[in-house]
Structures are given as C-alpha cells and as structure tokens.
Amino acid sequence: QHFDGFEGCLGDLNGDNEVNFSDLQVVLSAWGLSDGGDLNDDGETGFSDLQIVLSSWDNDC
C-alpha cells in the first residue's frame, strides 16, 4: 500500500493511526520493492523509508 498525496501520519503504512512495529514490518517485507513501503516515492523501499518510520516511531496520528 503506497500513499500518494499522503494524508495522516507519515510512516503509518498499515493505517492503524500509529507508527509502530507493524509499520516496520511493512518496510522490511517490502525492502527493495517499489510497492508497500516506499514512503519517499523514490521507486524503491529502502533505508530512507526505514528512516521515516523510525523518526515517526510511536507517534499517534
């Protein structure tokens, strides 16, 4: 799931209004792929996307 025109909490990849371990799992399972965890829209899920999740960790949306 990719969010173009993101509304909500950046890093909340599973839409549960929190950034937590579940979102980390999405990034790790999509590592190297273009879909799923590409938060910065660079075409690949990688370190920058992991940084976004970690910097938003434990935020409520």
C-alpha positions as CSV (number, residue, x, y, z in Angstrom):
1,Q,0.0,0.0,0.0
2,H,1.5,3.3,-1.1
3,F,0.2,6.8,-0.2
4,D,0.4,9.4,-2.9
5,G,-0.9,12.7,-1.6
6,F,-0.4,11.3,1.9
7,E,-3.0,12.2,4.5
8,G,-2.4,11.2,8.0
9,C,0.7,10.1,9.9
10,L,3.8,9.7,7.7
11,G,5.2,6.3,8.5
12,D,1.8,4.7,9.3
13,L,1.9,2.2,6.5
14,N,-0.9,-0.1,7.8
15,G,-3.4,2.7,8.5
16,D,-3.9,1.9,12.2
17,N,-3.2,5.6,13.2
18,E,0.1,4.7,14.9
19,V,3.7,4.3,13.8
20,N,5.0,1.1,15.4
21,F,6.4,-2.4,14.9
22,S,3.7,-3.3,12.4
23,D,4.8,-0.4,10.1
24,L,8.4,-1.5,10.5
25,Q,7.4,-5.0,9.3
26,V,5.8,-3.5,6.2
27,V,9.0,-1.7,5.3
28,L,11.2,-4.7,5.9
29,S,8.9,-7.1,4.0
30,A,8.8,-4.6,1.0
31,W,12.6,-4.0,1.1
32,G,13.9,-3.4,-2.4
33,L,10.4,-3.3,-4.0
34,S,8.6,-0.4,-5.4
35,D,5.3,-1.0,-3.6
36,G,4.4,-1.4,0.0
37,G,6.9,0.7,2.0
38,D,8.1,3.4,-0.4
39,L,7.3,6.4,1.7
40,N,9.6,8.9,0.0
41,D,8.3,7.9,-3.5
42,D,11.8,7.2,-5.0
43,G,10.6,4.0,-6.6
44,E,12.1,1.6,-4.0
45,T,11.6,0.6,-0.4
46,G,14.9,1.1,1.4
47,F,16.9,2.9,4.0
48,S,15.2,6.3,3.5
49,D,11.8,4.8,4.1
50,L,13.1,3.0,7.2
51,Q,14.4,6.3,8.5
52,I,10.9,7.8,8.0
53,V,9.3,5.1,10.0
54,L,11.9,5.2,12.8
55,S,11.7,9.0,13.0
56,S,7.9,8.8,13.4
57,W,8.1,5.9,15.8
58,D,5.3,5.8,18.5
59,N,3.5,8.8,17.0
60,D,-0.3,8.7,17.2
61,C,-2.0,10.1,14.1
